Structure formats: structure tokens, C-alpha cells
Amino acid sequence: MIDINLKAPMHLTRAFLPAMVERKRGHLIYIGSSGGQAPYPNMGAYGPSKAGLSLFCDNLRCDLLGSSVRVTEVVPGRVQTDLYRTAMAGNQARTLLCDGYRPIQPAHIASIIANAIELPVFVDVSRIEVFPTDQATGGGTMVKFSEQ
């Protein structure tokens, strides 16, 4: 968990950042998580790895001032991905986490990222928190959607 969520982005940054700084142009985009902003049950490694990534982004912004390299962290709540499929026994993820809910779809996150990239170089969207309308910010609680 820590290798993928924290170390890998740091290693990739080390590989790509020098060229961005040299040409005074670039945009680093990281996928954080609401799990790195607030505690959730059974997220003892996931939460700290995403919290570390968030602080890494903040530090990068400080270190890159004046370089014209932008740093954006996208911090989503529940997104309907395969992440939970392997984390939950018996393929219960879809039933427990998606059925009856309106989770964010990966295409929504892609659209948000595209919008951040398209902004002028002097506009840096530092952090975007995005939650399903039915999920409380900073918490794992979601309500089921009922059409009335």
C-alpha cells in the first residue's frame, strides 16, 4: 500500500520533475483520497499513505515556486472502481458500496483532471476535493439514493 500510494509517486516525480523544471513548464497530477484527509475504519495503511501523498504535494508546491511547474492533487470520495473488489471478501464490493448509491465514475475524475490541465500556466489548482452528493465530506458515510 505504501509502496504504491506514496513511494511510487515520489519515484516517478524524481524521474520526470528535473526536465519540467529545466524547461520551466509542466504539471504534476496526483490522485489522493478522502481516506488521506479523515480517518476511516480498516484503513490503517491506506489512509496514512494518502495523507503522506497530500503532504508531499504541499511540499512540492513550496519547492517549485517560481518554476512554473504546477502541482494538482485530486482528492475523491467514493469512486466506482475495482479498488474495493480485491479488498473485500466474496466480491461483495459492488453490492455493499455501489448498489443503491450514486458513486462518482472514473470518467468524472478524468474530466476534472482535463479541466485542471487546460487552465493557463499561471493557474494552479492545488487540490480538488470531489465527493458524491450523497457522501458526507470527511466521512465514509453515504446515503442510498431514492427518487422521489
N, CA, C and O of each residue as an XYZ file, in Angstrom:
592
protein
N       0.830     -1.191      0.000
C       0.000      0.000      0.000
C       0.877      1.259      0.000
O       0.656      2.178     -0.789
N       1.851      1.289      0.872
C       2.728      2.461      0.959
C       3.622      2.555     -0.276
O       3.901      3.651     -0.763
N       4.068      1.408     -0.780
C       4.898      1.419     -1.990
C       4.136      2.004     -3.177
O       4.691      2.795     -3.940
N       2.879      1.623     -3.337
C       2.088      2.079     -4.485
C       1.588      3.509     -4.300
O       1.718      4.329     -5.209
N       1.024      3.817     -3.146
C       0.359      5.108     -2.941
C       1.297      6.254     -2.594
O       0.955      7.414     -2.825
N       2.461      5.960     -2.050
C       3.361      7.039     -1.636
C       4.722      6.962     -2.319
O       5.181      7.940     -2.909
N       5.360      5.810     -2.239
C       6.706      5.709     -2.804
C       6.720      5.819     -4.330
O       7.569      6.510     -4.893
N       5.790      5.144     -4.997
C       5.775      5.181     -6.473
C       5.608      6.604     -7.003
O       6.362      6.998     -7.893
N       4.650      7.399     -6.496
C       4.560      8.784     -6.979
C       5.831      9.598     -6.710
O       6.207     10.454     -7.511
N       6.484      9.326     -5.586
C       7.725     10.048     -5.284
C       8.828      9.668     -6.275
O       9.562     10.532     -6.755
N       8.939      8.380     -6.576
C       9.955      7.928     -7.539
C       9.668      8.465     -8.943
O      10.587      8.886     -9.645
N       8.407      8.451     -9.349
C       8.054      8.991    -10.663
C       8.323     10.493    -10.736
O       8.766     11.003    -11.765
N       8.055     11.190     -9.645
C       8.347     12.625     -9.596
C       9.839     12.868     -9.775
O      10.251     13.754    -10.523
N      10.635     12.076     -9.082
C      12.090     12.225     -9.197
C      12.545     12.007    -10.634
O      13.497     12.646    -11.083
N      11.881     11.120    -11.357
C      12.261     10.818    -12.744
C      11.854     11.921    -13.719
O      12.606     12.237    -14.642
N      10.671     12.511    -13.525
C      10.126     13.447    -14.512
C      10.304     14.924    -14.164
O      10.322     15.769    -15.059
N      10.434     15.239    -12.901
C      10.474     16.644    -12.482
C      11.677     17.433    -13.006
O      11.485     18.574    -13.426
N      12.894     16.905    -13.008
C      14.035     17.716    -13.467
C      13.840     18.320    -14.858
O      14.188     19.480    -15.075
N      13.295     17.563    -15.790
C      13.075     18.087    -17.149
C      12.010     19.178    -17.141
O      12.118     20.145    -17.895
N      10.994     19.041    -16.310
C       9.954     20.073    -16.210
C      10.538     21.368    -15.666
O      10.256     22.451    -16.178
N      11.342     21.249    -14.642
C      11.962     22.441    -14.050
C      12.902     23.090    -15.064
O      12.932     24.315    -15.182
N      13.664     22.287    -15.789
C      14.605     22.809    -16.780
C      13.892     23.598    -17.873
O      14.374     24.655    -18.280
N      12.767     23.110    -18.348
C      12.050     23.815    -19.421
C      11.038     24.824    -18.877
O      10.344     25.494    -19.641
N      10.962     24.926    -17.530
C      10.054     25.870    -16.855
C       8.605     25.662    -17.302
O       7.878     26.605    -17.617
N       8.225     24.391    -17.313
C       6.878     24.053    -17.750
C       6.577     22.608    -17.372
O       7.422     21.729    -17.545
N       5.384     22.362    -16.860
C       4.963     21.006    -16.533
C       3.814     21.018    -15.543
O       3.507     22.042    -14.932
N       3.198     19.884    -15.400
C       2.060     19.759    -14.491
C       2.097     18.361    -13.886
O       1.953     17.362    -14.591
N       2.288     18.305    -12.597
C       2.277     17.043    -11.867
C       0.882     16.851    -11.289
O       0.358     17.736    -10.613
N       0.285     15.704    -11.551
C      -1.070     15.429    -11.077
C      -1.042     14.140    -10.269
O      -0.550     13.110    -10.729
N      -1.573     14.216     -9.068
C      -1.585     13.080     -8.146
C      -3.023     12.769     -7.755
O      -3.851     13.669     -7.618
N      -3.306     11.486     -7.577
C      -4.627     11.058     -7.132
C      -4.536     10.724     -5.651
O      -3.984      9.696     -5.259
N      -5.087     11.613     -4.842
C      -5.150     11.388     -3.408
C      -6.421     10.640     -3.061
O      -6.930      9.858     -3.865
N      -6.930     10.877     -1.874
C      -8.150     10.207     -1.440
C      -8.696     10.903     -0.205
O      -7.949     11.444      0.610
N     -10.023     10.878     -0.087
C     -10.619     11.384      1.152
C     -10.127     10.556      2.330
O     -10.150     11.025      3.468
N      -9.683      9.328      2.073
C      -9.110      8.482      3.114
C      -7.802      9.016      3.664
O      -7.358      8.570      4.722
N      -7.180      9.947      2.984
C      -5.969     10.590      3.479
C      -6.251     11.899      4.193
O      -5.332     12.540      4.702
N      -7.512     12.301      4.235
C      -7.902     13.566      4.869
C      -8.660     13.343      6.174
O      -8.723     14.233      7.022
N      -9.233     12.154      6.329
C     -10.020     11.834      7.525
C      -9.911     10.335      7.790
O      -9.689      9.554      6.864
N     -10.066      9.931      9.050
C      -9.963      8.501      9.353
C     -11.182      7.721      8.884
O     -12.314      8.203      8.941
N     -10.926      6.522      8.426
C     -11.966      5.576      8.027
C     -11.639      4.242      8.696
O     -10.465      3.932      8.900
N     -12.635      3.463      9.034
C     -12.366      2.142      9.616
C     -11.590      1.256      8.643
O     -11.794      1.322      7.431
N     -10.722      0.448      9.176
C      -9.952     -0.547      8.414
C      -9.067      0.066      7.331
O      -8.802     -0.579      6.317
N      -8.611      1.289      7.529
C      -7.761      1.961      6.539
C      -6.419      2.367      7.166
O      -5.875      3.425      6.850
N      -5.894      1.517      8.056
C      -4.680      1.846      8.800
C      -3.449      2.094      7.957
O      -2.578      2.854      8.379
N      -3.334      1.492      6.789
C      -2.197      1.744      5.896
C      -2.595      2.670      4.754
O      -1.819      3.539      4.358
N      -3.795      2.488      4.227
C      -4.250      3.289      3.095
C      -4.313      4.773      3.467
O      -3.772      5.614      2.749
N      -4.960      5.092      4.567
C      -5.112      6.494      4.982
C      -3.779      7.213      5.143
O      -3.588      8.279      4.558
N      -2.851      6.656      5.923
C      -1.556      7.328      6.067
C      -0.778      7.446      4.753
O      -0.063      8.427      4.549
N      -0.911      6.454      3.856
C      -0.194      6.555      2.577
C      -0.736      7.712      1.749
O       0.034      8.419      1.099
N      -2.053      7.914      1.763
C      -2.655      9.019      1.011
C      -2.424     10.356      1.721
O      -2.284     11.384      1.059
N      -2.383     10.357      3.042
C      -2.061     11.585      3.778
C      -0.626     12.016      3.472
O      -0.348     13.203      3.300
N       0.271     11.050      3.407
C       1.657     11.349      3.051
C       1.760     11.923      1.653
O       2.541     12.845      1.415
N       0.983     11.389      0.730
C       0.976     11.917     -0.639
C       0.490     13.363     -0.653
O       1.039     14.199     -1.370
N      -0.525     13.651      0.129
C      -1.059     15.015      0.192
C      -0.008     15.997      0.709
O       0.148     17.089      0.162
N       0.704     15.614      1.749
C       1.755     16.479      2.276
C       2.916     16.598      1.290
O       3.533     17.658      1.181
N       3.210     15.528      0.580
C       4.232     15.566     -0.473
C       3.864     16.617     -1.519
O       4.718     17.391     -1.953
N       2.594     16.644     -1.920
C       2.126     17.646     -2.890
C       2.316     19.061     -2.347
O       2.782     19.947     -3.063
N       1.956     19.267     -1.088
C       2.132     20.593     -0.472
C       3.597     21.001     -0.462
O       3.927     22.148     -0.764
N       4.482     20.061     -0.114
C       5.910     20.361     -0.106
C       6.429     20.667     -1.509
O       7.234     21.581     -1.691
N       5.969     19.907     -2.494
C       6.383     20.171     -3.872
C       6.000     21.584     -4.300
O       6.794     22.283     -4.929
N       4.780     22.002     -3.957
C       4.348     23.353     -4.331
C       5.293     24.399     -3.752
O       5.628     25.375     -4.423
N       5.719     24.199     -2.522
C       6.673     25.132     -1.906
C       8.016     25.099     -2.638
O       8.588     26.141     -2.959
N       8.502     23.899     -2.892
C       9.813     23.754     -3.539
C       9.828     24.240     -4.980
O      10.879     24.625     -5.493
N       8.675     24.228     -5.636
C       8.617     24.575     -7.057
C       8.193     26.017     -7.330
O       8.032     26.402     -8.488
N       8.013     26.811     -6.289
C       7.646     28.213     -6.501
C       8.628     28.880     -7.461
O       9.843     28.777     -7.289
N       8.102     29.553     -8.453
C       8.933     30.250     -9.428
C       9.371     29.393    -10.605
O      10.003     29.903    -11.531
N       9.050     28.106    -10.593
C       9.485     27.215    -11.676
C       8.447     27.084    -12.792
O       8.752     26.548    -13.857
N       7.239     27.563    -12.562
C       6.095     27.415    -13.476
C       5.624     25.968    -13.608
O       4.847     25.655    -14.510
N       6.079     25.088    -12.728
C       5.585     23.708    -12.710
C       4.416     23.662    -11.729
O       4.541     24.062    -10.572
N       3.287     23.169    -12.213
C       2.080     23.105    -11.383
C       1.960     21.737    -10.707
O       2.441     20.727    -11.220
N       1.308     21.732     -9.546
C       1.080     20.503     -8.790
C      -0.392     20.463     -8.406
O      -0.880     21.350     -7.706
N      -1.094     19.442     -8.861
C      -2.511     19.287     -8.558
C      -2.742     17.946     -7.890
O      -2.277     16.912     -8.370
N      -3.465     17.969     -6.777
C      -3.880     16.740     -6.105
C      -5.396     16.635     -6.220
O      -6.122     17.537     -5.804
N      -5.863     15.540     -6.781
C      -7.292     15.272     -6.857
C      -7.630     14.340     -5.694
O      -7.053     13.262     -5.554
N      -8.582     14.783     -4.860
C      -8.930     14.056     -3.637
C     -10.391     13.625     -3.717
O     -11.280     14.356     -3.282
N     -10.641     12.433     -4.276
C     -12.027     11.989     -4.404
C     -12.527     11.227     -3.189
O     -11.760     10.636     -2.429
N     -13.841     11.266     -3.037
C     -14.527     10.364     -2.126
C     -14.735      9.057     -2.871
O     -13.856      8.621     -3.614
N     -15.877      8.431     -2.682
C     -16.120      7.118     -3.275
C     -16.239      7.211     -4.798
O     -17.085      7.924     -5.338
N     -15.367      6.469     -5.461
C     -15.378      6.348     -6.917
C     -15.596      4.873     -7.233
O     -14.984      4.009     -6.606
N     -16.441      4.585     -8.177
C     -16.740      3.198     -8.521
C     -15.619      2.628     -9.376
O     -15.631      2.746    -10.602
N     -14.652      2.010     -8.712
C     -13.511      1.379     -9.385
C     -13.365     -0.048     -8.874
O     -14.138     -0.501     -8.030
N     -12.372     -0.741     -9.392
C     -12.089     -2.102     -8.950
C     -11.273     -2.142     -7.661
O     -10.955     -3.227     -7.174
N     -10.929     -0.992     -7.101
C     -10.125     -0.942     -5.883
C     -10.723     -1.821     -4.790
O     -10.010     -2.609     -4.167
N     -12.003     -1.694     -4.558
C     -12.641     -2.421     -3.469
C     -12.848     -3.899     -3.795
O     -12.978     -4.725     -2.892
N     -12.878     -4.226     -5.072
C     -13.165     -5.606     -5.484
C     -12.224     -6.603     -4.826
O     -12.659     -7.660     -4.368
N     -10.952     -6.277     -4.775
C      -9.978     -7.190     -4.184
C      -9.828     -6.987     -2.679
O      -9.281     -7.847     -1.988
N     -10.305     -5.867     -2.176
C     -10.153     -5.573     -0.754
C     -11.260     -6.195      0.095
O     -11.131     -6.283      1.316
N     -12.330     -6.619     -0.538
C     -13.463     -7.161      0.204
C     -13.692     -8.616     -0.176
O     -13.639     -8.973     -1.353
N     -13.946     -9.449      0.816
C     -14.147    -10.880      0.598
C     -15.422    -11.153     -0.193
O     -16.417    -10.439     -0.066
N     -15.369    -12.187     -0.999
C     -16.556    -12.672     -1.687
C     -17.153    -11.739     -2.721
O     -18.354    -11.800     -2.983
N     -16.346    -10.882     -3.312
C     -16.850     -9.949     -4.335
C     -18.091     -9.186     -3.885
O     -19.021     -8.995     -4.668
N     -18.107     -8.758     -2.649
C     -19.243     -8.020     -2.096
C     -19.158     -6.520     -2.355
O     -20.093     -5.789     -2.027
N     -18.074     -6.055     -2.928
C     -17.853     -4.614     -3.063
C     -18.992     -3.915     -3.797
O     -19.514     -2.909     -3.315
N     -19.375     -4.429     -4.939
C     -20.424     -3.752     -5.713
C     -21.723     -3.686     -4.914
O     -22.374     -2.641     -4.870
N     -22.099     -4.791     -4.286
C     -23.338     -4.829     -3.508
C     -23.284     -3.858     -2.332
O     -24.222     -3.092     -2.111
N     -22.196     -3.890     -1.585
C     -22.093     -3.077     -0.368
C     -21.810     -1.602     -0.645
O     -22.293     -0.733      0.080
N     -21.033     -1.317     -1.686
C     -20.545      0.050     -1.877
C     -21.171      0.801     -3.047
O     -21.066      2.026     -3.119
N     -21.812      0.097     -3.952
C     -22.321      0.785     -5.146
C     -23.820      0.637     -5.356
O     -24.489      1.604     -5.721
N     -24.355     -0.551     -5.130
C     -25.780     -0.768     -5.383
C     -26.633      0.159     -4.514
O     -26.525      0.154     -3.287
N     -27.474      0.948     -5.166
C     -28.337      1.878     -4.454
C     -27.697      3.228     -4.182
O     -28.357      4.141     -3.687
N     -26.411      3.360     -4.505
C     -25.697      4.621     -4.309
C     -25.411      5.255     -5.667
O     -25.558      4.616     -6.709
N     -25.008      6.501     -5.639
C     -24.600      7.186     -6.861
C     -23.128      7.564     -6.731
O     -22.815      8.740     -6.546
N     -22.214      6.591     -6.825
C     -20.793      6.919     -6.687
C     -20.275      7.667     -7.907
O     -20.854      7.590     -8.990
N     -19.202      8.374     -7.720
C     -18.507      9.049     -8.813
C     -17.950      7.969     -9.745
O     -17.546      6.896     -9.297
N     -17.936      8.262    -11.022
C     -17.375      7.341    -12.009
C     -15.965      7.812    -12.400
O     -15.679      9.007    -12.331
N     -15.092      6.895    -12.806
C     -13.748      7.290    -13.219
C     -13.740      8.386    -14.285
O     -12.848      9.234    -14.284
N     -14.712      8.382    -15.187
C     -14.769      9.415    -16.233
C     -14.963     10.809    -15.629
O     -14.501     11.796    -16.201
N     -15.634     10.899    -14.494
C     -15.799     12.207    -13.836
C     -14.449     12.722    -13.345
O     -14.146     13.908    -13.473
N     -13.646     11.827    -12.784
C     -12.316     12.227    -12.304
C     -11.450     12.639    -13.493
O     -10.719     13.627    -13.415
N     -11.529     11.891    -14.588
C     -10.763     12.242    -15.792
C     -11.152     13.622    -16.306
O     -10.289     14.387    -16.737
N     -12.427     13.944    -16.267
C     -12.904     15.258    -16.710
C     -12.355     16.382    -15.823
O     -11.960     17.436    -16.319
N     -12.337     16.148    -14.537
C     -11.791     17.140    -13.602
C     -10.308     17.374    -13.887
O      -9.842     18.514    -13.892
N      -9.582     16.302    -14.120
C      -8.153     16.422    -14.415
C      -7.945     17.186    -15.720
O      -7.088     18.067    -15.795
N      -8.718     16.855    -16.735
C      -8.602     17.557    -18.019
C      -8.858     19.048    -17.849
O      -8.164     19.868    -18.451
N      -9.846     19.407    -17.036
C     -10.136     20.823    -16.803
C      -8.971     21.521    -16.107
O      -8.643     22.656    -16.453
N      -8.353     20.877    -15.153
C      -7.204     21.478    -14.456
C      -6.028     21.674    -15.410
O      -5.333     22.688    -15.344
N      -5.811     20.713    -16.287
C      -4.704     20.795    -17.245
C      -4.916     21.930    -18.242
O      -3.964     22.608    -18.628
N      -6.161     22.137    -18.657
C      -6.464     23.119    -19.698
C      -6.355     24.572    -19.222
O      -6.342     25.484    -20.048
N      -6.277     24.796    -17.938
C      -6.171     26.166    -17.430
C      -4.831     26.782    -17.824
O      -3.877     26.051    -18.090
N      -4.742     28.095    -17.866
C      -3.470     28.744    -18.204
C      -2.366     28.359    -17.222
O      -2.645     28.004    -16.076
N      -1.134     28.427    -17.664
C       0.019     28.004    -16.873
C       0.133     28.768    -15.543
O       0.725     28.262    -14.589
N      -0.418     29.954    -15.481
C      -0.327     30.731    -14.241
C      -1.451     30.406    -13.254
O      -1.560     31.045    -12.207
N      -2.289     29.413    -13.583
C      -3.365     28.973    -12.694
C      -3.046     27.551    -12.242
O      -3.003     26.628    -13.055
N      -2.824     27.386    -10.954
C      -2.536     26.067    -10.400
C      -3.669     25.666     -9.471
O      -3.858     26.272     -8.416
N      -4.411     24.662     -9.857
C      -5.439     24.106     -8.983
C      -4.698     23.172     -8.039
O      -4.352     22.053     -8.417
N      -4.456     23.619     -6.827
C      -3.595     22.852     -5.927
C      -4.259     21.578     -5.413
O      -3.618     20.528     -5.350
N      -5.522     21.660     -5.049
C      -6.210     20.485     -4.509
C      -7.680     20.575     -4.871
O      -8.314     21.616     -4.698
N      -8.213     19.470     -5.376
C      -9.633     19.391     -5.704
C     -10.222     18.261     -4.882
O      -9.832     17.106     -5.050
N     -11.147     18.572     -4.002
C     -11.877     17.533     -3.287
C     -13.207     17.336     -3.997
O     -13.934     18.298     -4.248
N     -13.519     16.101     -4.318
C     -14.754     15.808     -5.041
C     -15.423     14.594     -4.402
O     -14.820     13.531     -4.258
N     -16.671     14.781     -4.028
C     -17.433     13.731     -3.359
C     -18.748     13.498     -4.087
O     -19.277     14.405     -4.729
N     -19.273     12.286     -3.989
C     -20.645     12.105     -4.441
C     -21.553     13.006     -3.608
O     -21.282     13.245     -2.431
N     -22.603     13.493     -4.200
C     -23.543     14.350     -3.476
C     -24.087     13.638     -2.244
O     -24.458     14.283     -1.264
N     -24.134     12.321     -2.292
C     -24.714     11.527     -1.214
C     -23.692     11.078     -0.172
O     -24.014     10.253      0.683
N     -22.469     11.605     -0.226
C     -21.436     11.248      0.742
C     -21.045     12.490      1.520
O     -20.848     13.560      0.943
N     -20.935     12.347      2.821
C     -20.510     13.471      3.651
C     -19.016     13.709      3.467
O     -18.224     12.768      3.510
N     -18.638     14.947      3.264
C     -17.233     15.308      3.159
C     -16.528     14.931      4.448
O     -17.019     15.222      5.539
N     -15.373     14.281      4.326
C     -14.605     13.910      5.505
C     -15.133     12.694      6.227
O     -14.735     12.422      7.359
N     -16.016     11.967      5.594
C     -16.530     10.771      6.249
C     -16.884      9.698      5.259
O     -17.094      9.970      4.077
N     -16.949      8.485      5.740
C     -17.256      7.355      4.887
C     -18.741      7.119      4.708
O     -19.139      6.226      3.960
N     -19.565      7.903      5.378
C     -20.998      7.663      5.324
C     -21.593      8.157      4.020
O     -21.365      9.288      3.592
N     -22.369      7.270      3.400
C     -23.133      7.645      2.216
C     -24.587      7.242      2.466
O     -24.869      6.307      3.215
N     -25.478      7.952      1.838
C     -26.885      7.584      1.919
C     -27.303      7.002      0.582
O     -26.792      7.389     -0.469
N     -28.225      6.082      0.635
C     -28.727      5.500     -0.604
C     -29.632      6.503     -1.281
O     -30.360      7.252     -0.630
N     -29.572      6.504     -2.593
C     -30.367      7.435     -3.383
C     -31.762      6.879     -3.568
O     -31.949      5.715     -3.921
N     -32.727      7.732     -3.326
C     -34.110      7.323     -3.592
C     -34.772      8.422     -4.402
O     -34.786      9.587     -4.003
N     -35.314      8.039     -5.530
C     -36.004      9.014     -6.381
C     -37.393      9.268     -5.787
O     -38.162      8.342     -5.533
N     -37.680     10.527     -5.581
C     -38.983     10.880     -5.001
C     -39.701     11.837     -5.880
O     -40.815     12.252     -5.562
